[in-house]
Amino acid sequence: MKFFFPVFLIVSHLIIGNIQDSTAQTAREIVEIMDQKMRGESMIVEMEMEIIRPRFSRTIGIKSWSKGQDFSMILITAPARDRGTSFLKRQREIWNWVPNIERTIKLPPSMMAQSWMGSDFTNDDLVRESSIINDYVHSIIGSEVIDGMECYKIEMIPKPDAAVVFGKILVWITKDSYLQLRGENYDEYGALVSTVIGSNIKKMDDREIPTVLEMIPSDKPGNKTILRYLNIEFDRPIEEAFFSVQRMKDLR
């Protein structure tokens, strides 16, 4: 999924009515418009994540706050055993508060590829340590129709010095509304790692976006994780001081 959210992350300062442009655009510009549309200047999001396995499933309630690309906070609201667990990103620093043991953990870059809360999303998907704009070289490699909508097919190759999880990403972005409907994540050897599908497009606050994201790992049959956006507020004022380690511990 890498940059659907975004999460939260999960997750992109332009309003829908001002986004469309008939002039020729580069692949980087298309991805940047999509990202800005999904993120806004800031976001306050309520969502639920359903983790599906062959023998069980469980649902996690989540609330998140983000400001630009540098600041984000995630709070687990359900189930009861995980309630109060939180995550904080400030620039390149990422922290986790575990209330059951009253411990604050600073996550090293080596943990970005690990599973987030037992789901098929990675830590990097949810708190987005890497930048889909600055850490990749973008190319338009084709055009395809998904669910009746014509999409740009864009390849993203990480820059040599970028600290990213995947070796290549393909994304399908609608030409008329700059919505990401599909993403494919590949490892450094070119093997498909996971697929993300966006669906259920509807209006959230002042813009239309995919409100359901389905993450499907390639090597685990029967496994998938579904992220459903329940409510989003774009461009509400949030002070940078909100994104602190102390506030992370105090969230309710």
Backbone as CSV, one residue per row, in Angstrom:
resi,resn,N_x,N_y,N_z,CA_x,CA_y,CA_z,C_x,C_y,C_z
1,MET,0.821,-1.157,0.000,0.000,0.000,0.000,0.865,1.219,0.000
2,LYS,1.823,1.169,0.542,2.835,2.164,0.742,2.285,3.548,0.974
3,PHE,1.438,4.143,0.139,1.090,5.516,0.383,-0.375,5.788,0.230
4,PHE,-1.184,4.749,0.460,-2.594,5.011,0.439,-2.986,5.970,1.534
5,PHE,-2.281,5.910,2.597,-2.783,6.619,3.745,-2.072,7.866,4.112
6,PRO,-2.473,6.148,4.931,-1.742,6.407,5.414,-1.899,6.620,6.277
7,VAL,-2.019,5.700,6.312,-2.224,5.072,7.296,-2.440,5.852,7.563
8,PHE,-1.959,6.441,7.842,-2.680,6.511,8.641,-2.051,7.769,9.039
9,LEU,-2.168,5.794,8.278,-1.410,6.131,8.609,-2.114,6.375,8.113
10,ILE,-2.401,5.894,6.139,-2.339,5.655,6.084,-2.995,6.608,5.296
11,VAL,-2.007,7.819,4.878,-2.117,7.791,4.792,-2.669,8.772,4.092
12,SER,-3.206,12.619,1.773,-2.267,12.556,1.233,-2.290,13.149,1.514
13,HIS,-2.762,19.788,-0.375,-3.315,20.777,0.254,-4.328,21.189,-0.742
14,LEU,-4.715,20.265,-1.669,-5.512,20.685,-2.785,-6.939,20.188,-2.603
15,ILE,-7.922,21.032,-3.024,-9.315,20.616,-2.961,-9.696,19.996,-4.308
16,ILE,-10.640,19.069,-4.307,-10.971,18.318,-5.510,-11.242,19.244,-6.693
17,GLY,-12.010,20.283,-6.466,-12.381,21.161,-7.567,-11.202,21.875,-8.182
18,ASN,-10.087,21.963,-7.470,-8.927,22.684,-7.981,-7.835,21.767,-8.489
19,ILE,-8.043,20.449,-8.415,-6.965,19.518,-8.691,-6.792,19.251,-10.185
20,GLN,-7.878,19.156,-10.933,-7.783,18.677,-12.281,-7.082,19.680,-13.182
21,ASP,-6.209,19.203,-14.041,-5.392,20.055,-14.885,-5.188,19.325,-16.210
22,SER,-5.523,19.981,-17.307,-5.460,19.338,-18.609,-4.066,19.351,-19.212
23,THR,-3.148,20.066,-18.605,-1.805,20.136,-19.150,-1.053,18.847,-18.879
24,ALA,-0.015,18.626,-19.662,0.786,17.426,-19.478,1.464,17.458,-18.118
25,GLN,1.509,16.299,-17.468,2.090,16.212,-16.131,3.118,15.103,-16.095
26,THR,4.116,15.284,-15.253,5.097,14.239,-15.057,4.539,13.207,-14.079
27,ALA,5.174,12.044,-14.038,4.756,11.005,-13.103,4.869,11.500,-11.663
28,ARG,5.955,12.215,-11.361,6.136,12.739,-10.006,5.012,13.695,-9.639
29,GLU,4.608,14.560,-10.575,3.529,15.510,-10.294,2.207,14.789,-10.039
30,ILE,1.951,13.733,-10.783,0.711,12.976,-10.589,0.687,12.334,-9.204
31,VAL,1.791,11.706,-8.822,1.867,11.084,-7.504,1.752,12.143,-6.408
32,GLU,2.366,13.291,-6.614,2.317,14.355,-5.604,0.895,14.881,-5.422
33,ILE,0.154,15.057,-6.509,-1.236,15.510,-6.411,-2.076,14.477,-5.666
34,MET,-1.901,13.195,-6.028,-2.620,12.133,-5.326,-2.316,12.153,-3.838
35,ASP,-1.033,12.260,-3.511,-0.617,12.240,-2.114,-1.189,13.429,-1.347
36,GLN,-1.153,14.618,-1.955,-1.671,15.814,-1.301,-3.185,15.716,-1.112
37,LYS,-3.849,15.124,-2.087,-5.302,14.972,-1.972,-5.683,14.061,-0.821
38,MET,-4.915,12.988,-0.638,-5.206,12.045,0.434,-4.756,12.551,1.796
39,ARG,-3.794,13.479,1.816,-3.208,13.905,3.080,-3.746,15.256,3.558
40,GLY,-3.849,16.247,2.641,-4.212,17.596,3.026,-3.126,18.238,3.875
41,GLU,-3.421,19.424,4.367,-2.494,20.089,5.289,-2.414,19.323,6.602
42,SER,-3.566,18.759,6.990,-3.626,17.933,8.198,-4.808,16.984,8.068
43,MET,-4.815,15.947,8.895,-5.914,14.978,8.898,-6.198,14.503,10.313
44,ILE,-7.478,14.335,10.612,-7.918,13.645,11.822,-8.814,12.505,11.334
45,VAL,-8.442,11.270,11.637,-9.092,10.109,11.023,-9.558,9.117,12.083
46,GLU,-10.764,8.602,11.893,-11.247,7.461,12.657,-11.418,6.299,11.689
47,MET,-10.897,5.126,12.038,-10.956,3.997,11.132,-10.951,2.689,11.903
48,GLU,-11.188,1.613,11.175,-11.060,0.297,11.756,-10.259,-0.587,10.819
49,MET,-9.486,-1.469,11.408,-8.660,-2.390,10.640,-9.081,-3.813,10.971
50,GLU,-9.466,-4.575,9.941,-9.848,-5.970,10.124,-8.716,-6.857,9.611
51,ILE,-8.165,-7.648,10.508,-7.078,-8.567,10.167,-7.684,-9.942,9.967
52,ILE,-7.571,-10.481,8.750,-8.219,-11.740,8.392,-7.173,-12.825,8.183
53,ARG,-7.349,-13.931,8.871,-6.484,-15.090,8.752,-7.347,-16.326,8.472
54,PRO,-6.761,-17.422,7.947,-7.578,-18.593,7.616,-8.412,-19.126,8.783
55,ARG,-7.911,-18.974,10.014,-8.636,-19.557,11.148,-9.248,-18.536,12.100
56,PHE,-9.034,-17.264,11.864,-9.619,-16.258,12.764,-9.568,-14.888,12.091
57,SER,-10.241,-13.933,12.716,-10.136,-12.536,12.303,-10.305,-11.666,13.542
58,ARG,-9.745,-10.485,13.510,-9.925,-9.545,14.618,-9.925,-8.133,14.067
59,THR,-10.556,-7.227,14.820,-10.712,-5.844,14.376,-10.085,-4.898,15.379
60,ILE,-9.355,-3.931,14.875,-8.694,-2.920,15.694,-9.318,-1.558,15.393
61,GLY,-9.702,-0.827,16.430,-10.184,0.541,16.276,-9.014,1.513,16.369
62,ILE,-9.017,2.519,15.514,-7.873,3.425,15.409,-8.350,4.863,15.252
63,LYS,-7.633,5.779,15.898,-7.786,7.215,15.631,-6.398,7.771,15.365
64,SER,-6.296,8.632,14.355,-4.984,9.180,14.021,-5.074,10.666,13.715
65,TRP,-3.944,11.322,13.928,-3.777,12.743,13.627,-2.496,12.893,12.821
66,SER,-2.505,13.749,11.804,-1.274,13.990,11.053,-1.217,15.437,10.603
67,LYS,0.011,15.916,10.417,0.245,17.287,9.951,1.385,17.225,8.936
68,GLY,1.067,17.461,7.668,2.082,17.366,6.637,2.694,15.976,6.586
69,GLN,3.963,15.916,6.183,4.643,14.634,6.083,5.493,14.297,7.303
70,ASP,5.669,15.264,8.195,6.636,15.081,9.278,6.038,14.686,10.619
71,PHE,4.728,14.869,10.798,4.145,14.647,12.118,2.907,13.756,12.019
72,SER,2.873,12.721,12.842,1.674,11.888,12.912,1.585,11.202,14.270
73,MET,0.352,10.890,14.659,0.076,10.208,15.921,-1.034,9.196,15.663
74,ILE,-0.874,7.994,16.196,-1.878,6.945,16.051,-2.229,6.409,17.431
75,LEU,-3.530,6.288,17.709,-4.025,5.759,18.978,-4.896,4.540,18.715
76,ILE,-4.618,3.443,19.413,-5.473,2.259,19.342,-6.628,2.446,20.322
77,THR,-7.867,2.356,19.836,-9.052,2.560,20.671,-9.766,1.251,21.021
78,ALA,-9.477,0.190,20.303,-10.077,-1.127,20.567,-9.209,-2.184,19.873
79,PRO,-9.220,-3.429,20.424,-9.966,-3.954,21.568,-9.386,-3.474,22.898
80,ALA,-10.033,-3.895,23.968,-9.673,-3.399,25.296,-8.222,-3.706,25.658
81,ARG,-7.727,-4.871,25.255,-6.371,-5.250,25.646,-5.307,-4.367,25.012
82,ASP,-5.624,-3.743,23.874,-4.662,-2.883,23.180,-4.967,-1.395,23.327
83,ARG,-6.113,-1.063,23.959,-6.532,0.332,24.041,-5.471,1.180,24.748
84,GLY,-5.176,2.325,24.165,-4.188,3.237,24.740,-2.808,3.104,24.124
85,THR,-2.549,2.007,23.412,-1.288,1.882,22.689,-1.221,2.973,21.633
86,SER,-0.080,3.616,21.504,0.014,4.736,20.579,1.370,4.779,19.888
87,PHE,1.390,5.490,18.770,2.593,5.631,17.953,2.751,7.098,17.580
88,LEU,3.983,7.555,17.548,4.286,8.955,17.243,5.395,9.038,16.218
89,LYS,5.200,9.903,15.224,6.282,10.227,14.289,6.549,11.725,14.351
90,ARG,7.818,12.093,14.569,8.287,13.472,14.492,9.505,13.479,13.572
91,GLN,9.319,14.049,12.373,10.356,13.967,11.344,10.776,12.502,11.155
92,ARG,12.008,12.175,11.435,12.486,10.811,11.210,12.481,9.958,12.473
93,GLU,11.994,10.492,13.579,11.932,9.722,14.819,10.542,9.111,14.996
94,ILE,10.504,7.825,15.371,9.247,7.121,15.544,9.236,6.433,16.904
95,TRP,8.148,6.669,17.647,8.043,6.163,19.013,6.768,5.337,19.174
96,ASN,6.815,4.404,20.140,5.667,3.574,20.476,5.483,3.577,21.990
97,TRP,4.247,3.849,22.450,3.919,3.806,23.873,3.076,2.571,24.134
98,VAL,3.535,1.713,25.057,2.826,0.483,25.416,2.325,0.647,26.843
99,PRO,1.045,0.975,27.037,0.547,1.281,28.383,0.570,0.103,29.344
100,ASN,0.423,-1.133,28.843,0.384,-2.294,29.738,1.677,-2.467,30.533
101,ILE,2.780,-2.057,29.939,4.068,-2.156,30.633,4.649,-0.771,30.922
102,GLU,3.869,0.274,30.593,4.270,1.671,30.817,5.678,1.922,30.265
103,ARG,5.844,1.582,29.006,7.155,1.707,28.385,7.063,2.461,27.058
104,THR,8.007,3.374,26.843,8.139,4.076,25.576,9.297,3.464,24.800
105,ILE,9.039,3.095,23.543,10.040,2.442,22.712,10.303,3.301,21.482
106,LYS,11.560,3.590,21.212,11.921,4.282,19.979,12.214,3.233,18.920
107,LEU,11.490,3.297,17.802,11.628,2.280,16.774,12.805,2.592,15.857
108,PRO,13.736,1.661,15.705,14.862,1.859,14.788,14.424,1.623,13.353
109,PRO,15.183,2.134,12.384,14.830,1.921,10.966,14.682,0.450,10.606
110,SER,15.393,-0.418,11.295,15.325,-1.843,10.979,13.950,-2.445,11.249
111,MET,13.119,-1.758,12.041,11.798,-2.279,12.360,10.721,-1.807,11.394
112,MET,11.056,-0.943,10.423,10.043,-0.379,9.539,9.367,-1.421,8.653
113,ALA,10.074,-2.503,8.332,9.494,-3.535,7.475,8.692,-4.566,8.247
114,GLN,8.670,-4.468,9.565,7.954,-5.445,10.375,6.450,-5.165,10.395
115,SER,5.687,-6.195,10.695,4.229,-6.087,10.735,3.765,-5.096,11.799
116,TRP,2.731,-4.303,11.435,2.147,-3.357,12.383,0.944,-4.012,13.060
117,MET,1.025,-4.203,14.380,-0.062,-4.751,15.193,-0.560,-6.101,14.658
118,GLY,0.350,-6.897,14.098,-0.026,-8.205,13.607,-0.779,-8.210,12.292
119,SER,-0.833,-7.061,11.603,-1.561,-6.959,10.340,-0.630,-7.216,9.158
120,ASP,-1.165,-7.060,7.947,-0.354,-7.185,6.740,0.256,-5.859,6.317
121,PHE,-0.002,-4.805,7.067,0.663,-3.528,6.867,1.966,-3.512,7.666
122,THR,2.942,-2.790,7.170,4.205,-2.645,7.889,4.185,-1.386,8.739
123,ASN,5.147,-1.287,9.647,5.299,-0.052,10.413,5.460,1.143,9.476
124,ASP,6.198,0.964,8.384,6.426,2.056,7.448,5.135,2.470,6.748
125,ASP,4.244,1.515,6.450,2.960,1.851,5.847,2.154,2.782,6.744
126,LEU,2.185,2.498,8.030,1.315,3.226,8.950,1.877,4.568,9.376
127,VAL,3.148,4.644,9.642,3.704,5.917,10.092,4.517,6.595,9.000
128,ARG,4.710,5.906,7.891,5.371,6.414,6.725,6.667,7.133,7.013
129,GLU,7.689,6.361,7.349,9.007,6.954,7.529,9.551,7.429,6.182
130,SER,9.338,6.657,5.133,9.839,7.041,3.819,8.850,7.978,3.123
131,SER,9.330,8.729,2.145,8.515,9.672,1.392,8.292,9.139,-0.013
132,ILE,7.035,9.030,-0.434,6.758,8.543,-1.780,7.144,9.565,-2.838
133,ILE,7.345,10.813,-2.432,7.742,11.861,-3.374,9.260,11.944,-3.485
134,ASN,9.940,12.053,-2.352,11.369,12.357,-2.371,12.283,11.137,-2.426
135,ASP,11.776,9.970,-2.065,12.630,8.786,-1.995,12.590,7.922,-3.249
136,TYR,11.799,8.318,-4.260,11.641,7.491,-5.452,11.823,8.289,-6.738
137,VAL,12.168,7.572,-7.802,12.150,8.099,-9.165,10.881,7.558,-9.826
138,HIS,10.062,8.440,-10.407,8.742,8.072,-10.911,8.714,8.059,-12.440
139,SER,8.022,7.074,-13.004,7.887,6.980,-14.461,6.490,6.504,-14.821
140,ILE,5.865,7.128,-15.830,4.596,6.622,-16.368,4.931,5.505,-17.350
141,ILE,4.453,4.295,-17.087,4.805,3.163,-17.942,3.604,2.603,-18.698
142,GLY,2.439,3.228,-18.522,1.281,2.749,-19.257,-0.007,3.383,-18.785
143,SER,-1.101,2.873,-19.335,-2.436,3.342,-18.990,-3.363,2.137,-18.967
144,GLU,-4.149,1.992,-17.909,-5.060,0.857,-17.794,-6.391,1.315,-17.210
145,VAL,-7.425,0.541,-17.453,-8.751,0.828,-16.914,-9.015,-0.086,-15.728
146,ILE,-9.372,0.507,-14.583,-9.725,-0.239,-13.381,-11.105,0.205,-12.931
147,ASP,-12.010,-0.741,-12.791,-13.384,-0.448,-12.365,-14.012,0.648,-13.216
148,GLY,-13.733,0.619,-14.519,-14.322,1.579,-15.445,-13.655,2.937,-15.464
149,MET,-12.571,3.100,-14.723,-11.876,4.391,-14.655,-10.486,4.272,-15.265
150,GLU,-10.147,5.203,-16.183,-8.844,5.177,-16.818,-7.783,5.654,-15.846
151,CYS,-6.702,4.902,-15.760,-5.665,5.188,-14.766,-4.289,5.301,-15.413
152,TYR,-3.462,6.169,-14.845,-2.033,6.136,-15.132,-1.430,4.938,-14.400
153,LYS,-0.545,4.220,-15.067,0.235,3.182,-14.400,1.640,3.736,-14.196
154,ILE,2.033,3.889,-12.958,3.284,4.572,-12.619,4.211,3.630,-11.867
155,GLU,5.455,3.601,-12.297,6.486,2.809,-11.636,7.321,3.723,-10.748
156,MET,7.596,3.252,-9.542,8.392,4.010,-8.587,9.604,3.179,-8.177
157,ILE,10.794,3.669,-8.488,12.039,2.982,-8.153,12.756,3.793,-7.076
158,PRO,13.159,3.172,-5.961,13.814,3.939,-4.896,15.152,4.513,-5.345
159,LYS,15.455,5.705,-4.857,16.756,6.301,-5.116,17.830,5.498,-4.376
160,PRO,19.067,5.536,-4.855,20.126,4.691,-4.267,20.325,4.871,-2.773
161,ASP,20.142,6.100,-2.270,20.408,6.357,-0.852,19.137,6.359,-0.007
162,ALA,17.997,5.951,-0.584,16.724,6.011,0.149,16.580,4.817,1.078
163,ALA,16.154,5.090,2.317,15.901,4.017,3.292,14.436,3.599,3.173
164,VAL,14.165,2.697,2.230,12.795,2.271,1.959,12.671,0.759,2.114
165,VAL,11.428,0.296,2.194,11.165,-1.120,2.430,11.195,-1.925,1.136
166,PHE,10.640,-1.380,0.046,10.454,-2.156,-1.173,11.455,-1.780,-2.267
167,GLY,11.686,-2.738,-3.175,12.609,-2.510,-4.268,11.964,-1.846,-5.466
168,LYS,10.633,-1.915,-5.566,9.874,-1.276,-6.636,8.416,-1.213,-6.230
169,ILE,7.719,-0.149,-6.651,6.288,-0.016,-6.404,5.607,0.375,-7.712
170,LEU,4.494,-0.270,-8.013,3.636,0.140,-9.118,2.337,0.685,-8.544
171,VAL,1.850,1.793,-9.105,0.590,2.370,-8.644,-0.287,2.728,-9.838
172,TRP,-1.585,2.591,-9.648,-2.573,2.970,-10.656,-3.378,4.127,-10.099
173,ILE,-3.312,5.293,-10.761,-3.939,6.530,-10.285,-4.906,7.033,-11.353
174,THR,-6.154,7.296,-10.976,-7.158,7.725,-11.946,-6.770,9.051,-12.585
175,LYS,-7.040,9.159,-13.898,-6.638,10.356,-14.639,-7.528,11.559,-14.359
176,ASP,-8.795,11.311,-14.014,-9.702,12.438,-13.837,-9.747,12.969,-12.407
177,SER,-9.457,12.106,-11.416,-9.627,12.543,-10.025,-8.435,12.238,-9.131
178,TYR,-7.369,11.668,-9.689,-6.125,11.420,-8.952,-6.336,10.565,-7.703
179,LEU,-7.053,9.455,-7.876,-7.274,8.509,-6.790,-6.452,7.257,-7.058
180,GLN,-5.790,6.728,-6.048,-5.047,5.486,-6.217,-5.992,4.313,-6.007
181,LEU,-6.147,3.491,-7.048,-7.049,2.347,-6.977,-6.319,1.034,-6.758
182,ARG,-5.021,1.034,-7.022,-4.267,-0.203,-6.880,-2.796,0.118,-6.655
183,GLY,-2.143,-0.738,-5.892,-0.711,-0.624,-5.691,-0.112,-2.010,-5.579
184,GLU,1.101,-2.168,-6.118,1.811,-3.442,-6.009,3.213,-3.176,-5.486
185,ASN,3.575,-3.873,-4.437,4.887,-3.720,-3.812,5.775,-4.912,-4.164
186,TYR,6.999,-4.636,-4.632,7.926,-5.675,-5.048,9.201,-5.626,-4.208
187,ASP,9.829,-6.788,-4.030,11.088,-6.797,-3.291,12.243,-6.446,-4.222
188,GLU,13.448,-6.466,-3.684,14.620,-6.047,-4.456,14.941,-6.995,-5.601
189,TYR,14.365,-8.193,-5.592,14.609,-9.164,-6.658,13.491,-9.162,-7.710
190,GLY,12.517,-8.286,-7.540,11.440,-8.178,-8.512,10.246,-9.060,-8.243
191,ALA,10.201,-9.734,-7.099,9.061,-10.592,-6.754,7.964,-9.771,-6.081
192,LEU,6.721,-10.055,-6.440,5.590,-9.346,-5.847,5.444,-9.712,-4.376
193,VAL,5.419,-8.714,-3.511,5.296,-8.919,-2.070,3.844,-8.778,-1.624
194,SER,3.171,-7.739,-2.101,1.800,-7.489,-1.662,1.079,-6.605,-2.669
195,THR,-0.242,-6.682,-2.613,-1.108,-5.876,-3.471,-2.089,-5.115,-2.588
196,VAL,-2.330,-3.842,-2.940,-3.298,-3.024,-2.214,-4.373,-2.569,-3.188
197,ILE,-5.616,-2.756,-2.799,-6.747,-2.379,-3.646,-7.587,-1.340,-2.922
198,GLY,-7.869,-0.217,-3.587,-8.717,0.829,-3.032,-10.110,0.766,-3.647
199,SER,-11.138,0.910,-2.815,-12.510,0.815,-3.312,-13.454,1.662,-2.450
200,ASN,-14.754,1.554,-2.768,-15.805,2.272,-2.041,-15.509,3.776,-2.002
201,ILE,-15.403,4.364,-3.179,-15.121,5.801,-3.284,-16.333,6.595,-2.815
202,LYS,-16.134,7.467,-1.857,-17.210,8.340,-1.413,-16.633,9.595,-0.769
203,LYS,-17.512,10.566,-0.510,-17.060,11.859,-0.008,-16.748,11.776,1.471
204,MET,-15.560,12.215,1.807,-15.131,12.359,3.196,-14.728,13.809,3.400
205,ASP,-15.451,14.506,4.254,-15.240,15.929,4.458,-15.469,16.655,3.129
206,ASP,-14.413,17.224,2.524,-14.620,18.041,1.325,-14.148,17.381,0.036
207,ARG,-13.851,16.058,0.051,-13.322,15.416,-1.151,-13.704,13.943,-1.206
208,GLU,-13.678,13.394,-2.409,-13.969,11.982,-2.600,-12.669,11.190,-2.635
209,ILE,-12.651,10.087,-1.894,-11.461,9.235,-1.818,-11.904,7.773,-1.675
210,PRO,-11.009,6.814,-1.976,-11.319,5.417,-1.634,-11.364,5.274,-0.116
211,THR,-12.426,4.702,0.400,-12.589,4.591,1.856,-12.339,3.180,2.379
212,VAL,-12.047,2.243,1.476,-11.690,0.885,1.872,-10.379,0.517,1.178
213,LEU,-9.406,0.070,1.951,-8.122,-0.371,1.424,-7.902,-1.815,1.837
214,GLU,-7.599,-2.650,0.873,-7.414,-4.072,1.134,-5.968,-4.450,0.823
215,MET,-5.245,-4.894,1.830,-3.853,-5.304,1.681,-3.778,-6.827,1.611
216,ILE,-3.213,-7.350,0.506,-3.168,-8.789,0.286,-1.719,-9.221,0.101
217,PRO,-1.160,-9.970,1.042,0.215,-10.468,0.869,0.254,-11.581,-0.164
218,SER,1.343,-11.670,-0.918,1.426,-12.651,-2.003,1.795,-14.047,-1.524
219,ASP,2.489,-14.142,-0.414,3.018,-15.440,0.018,2.236,-16.080,1.152
220,LYS,1.056,-15.541,1.480,0.279,-16.078,2.593,-1.179,-16.242,2.175
221,PRO,-1.520,-17.333,1.510,-2.902,-17.545,1.054,-3.900,-17.457,2.213
222,GLY,-4.989,-16.763,1.964,-6.031,-16.613,2.977,-5.824,-15.451,3.921
223,ASN,-4.653,-14.809,3.844,-4.378,-13.655,4.702,-4.692,-12.353,3.965
224,LYS,-5.288,-11.421,4.657,-5.434,-10.062,4.153,-5.835,-9.150,5.298
225,THR,-5.653,-7.859,5.075,-6.035,-6.853,6.065,-6.854,-5.785,5.362
226,ILE,-8.007,-5.450,5.939,-8.897,-4.451,5.347,-8.948,-3.229,6.258
227,LEU,-8.652,-2.075,5.695,-8.692,-0.809,6.422,-9.896,-0.015,5.932
228,ARG,-10.775,0.369,6.860,-11.983,1.117,6.512,-11.951,2.483,7.199
229,TYR,-12.031,3.539,6.386,-12.104,4.887,6.937,-13.547,5.179,7.333
230,LEU,-13.753,5.545,8.588,-15.088,5.829,9.097,-15.396,7.317,9.080
231,ASN,-14.403,8.144,9.365,-14.588,9.594,9.358,-13.230,10.269,9.174
232,ILE,-13.178,11.306,8.346,-11.947,12.056,8.136,-12.261,13.552,8.158
233,GLU,-11.450,14.305,8.863,-11.498,15.769,8.834,-10.191,16.264,8.248
234,PHE,-10.270,16.991,7.140,-9.087,17.532,6.495,-8.850,18.984,6.910
235,ASP,-7.556,19.334,6.980,-7.120,20.728,7.110,-7.637,21.422,8.367
236,ARG,-7.804,20.659,9.457,-8.125,21.278,10.741,-6.815,21.693,11.419
237,PRO,-6.797,22.823,12.119,-5.542,23.277,12.751,-5.070,22.288,13.813
238,ILE,-3.820,21.862,13.710,-3.174,21.024,14.726,-1.787,21.605,14.962
239,GLU,-1.484,21.976,16.195,-0.181,22.530,16.513,0.878,21.429,16.504
240,GLU,2.087,21.782,16.109,3.173,20.802,16.119,3.445,20.286,17.524
241,ALA,3.181,21.129,18.532,3.413,20.726,19.922,2.543,19.539,20.330
242,PHE,1.434,19.309,19.586,0.571,18.168,19.881,1.333,16.852,19.716
243,PHE,2.274,16.824,18.795,2.985,15.600,18.466,4.223,15.452,19.349
244,SER,3.985,15.106,20.604,5.064,14.965,21.584,4.980,13.609,22.251
245,VAL,6.076,13.171,22.821,6.106,11.897,23.516,5.159,11.916,24.709
246,GLN,5.096,13.044,25.432,4.199,13.119,26.578,2.744,13.023,26.155
247,ARG,2.369,13.732,25.065,0.981,13.652,24.594,0.658,12.236,24.122
248,MET,1.612,11.556,23.520,1.400,10.183,23.087,0.969,9.297,24.253
249,LYS,1.567,9.516,25.418,1.232,8.724,26.591,-0.136,9.067,27.159
250,ASP,-0.587,10.324,26.957,-1.811,10.823,27.589,-3.061,10.669,26.715
251,LEU,-2.914,10.225,25.475,-4.064,10.120,24.576,-5.113,9.166,25.121
252,ARG,-6.357,9.543,24.946,-7.467,8.688,25.371,-8.505,8.609,24.254
